[in-house]
Amino acid sequence: MKKLSVLLVTAAAALTVSAAPAHADTPLTAPYNLQALHVADTSADLDWLRDGFSAQEVVERKVNGAWQEFTRTETGFLPLTGLTRGTVYTFRIYSIPVAGLGYSNSARSAPITFTTLSGPDTVPPVKPAAPVFSSITTTRATVSWAQTTDNVQVTGYHLQQLIGGAWSTIRTVGPTEAFQTVTGLAAGTAYTFGVIAFDARGNTSARSEPGTVTTLAHTAGLTCRVQIISYSPSFLVSTTIINTTPAPVSGWTLQFTAAPTTTITGSFGGSVTRNGTALTQTPAVYYTTLAPGSQAGIGFNGTSTAPVFTLPSSFTAAGTPCQLV
């Protein structure tokens, strides 16, 4: 019996010695880049970056020198409303982890301090830059402009057109909608546009300097523009086909030539077939018929091998020579 007791004690001791030590959970990364945005008289927004393993953030506010929990959120953004005018606010944030992943609460972020406006916002946004134009056809054009700034926040823009010598708002859009396609235009005609920014209080900027675009004139055939990017032994061909005729065009194709050592490895917007050095790209079904003023974007990529790196050439669209751009 004594021998058995000794063996049991020895085994228990061995088990005790071999037990692995406990490991502390890893703290989450503290929230960072905490910012106070769009500070107005009674509102503001808090924005920050957070650890990907965070389940929620605890937002704390400093009141009379002491920190107290203000609210909790599951995103890196918090709108603040009901603030007091002309008041200093200080906030900080820490993260709580998703349970069971071996993480613990983060440290507190660096605090952010801001002061609300003393009264309603009366400052207008900065005057926008003049609009610029792209994707111009006989019947449409895309009008765009650089986003402007405001002491609080730009909440939208009025896109205006000069019609009969007077400015008229043709579209009111949000703060991120600074690319607008205007349709129903006439071929070979000049159009002038301007932009006015506004904020949540209705303050409006001065109108931008005007921008003028002239639509494409009617032509007898399609307008074709080809861009070739080469990175020997490979290349990429992107083609824009615009119907600048006054009638729909159907059954068109893109023709071009390529050396026997040139191989087409892929295409978009249509398929490529070959007959010796003569190649044809037939547009996809959604590009088969082009209405007046509409356009198609097609292209292909490939390689050209020894002895000479040779790019495709002699592009025509429905028999009309293409322009290299």
Helices and strands as residue ranges (DSSP letters): H 2-18, E 26-27, E 32-37, E 44-49, E 54-63, E 66-73, E 77-80, E 88-97, E 103-104, E 112-115, E 132-134, E 141-144, E 154-163, E 166-173, E 179-182, E 190-199, E 211-214, E 223-231, E 234-242, E 249-250, E 254-257, E 262-268, E 270-275, E 278-283, G 285-287, E 289-290, E 295-304, E 313-317, E 320-321, E 323-324
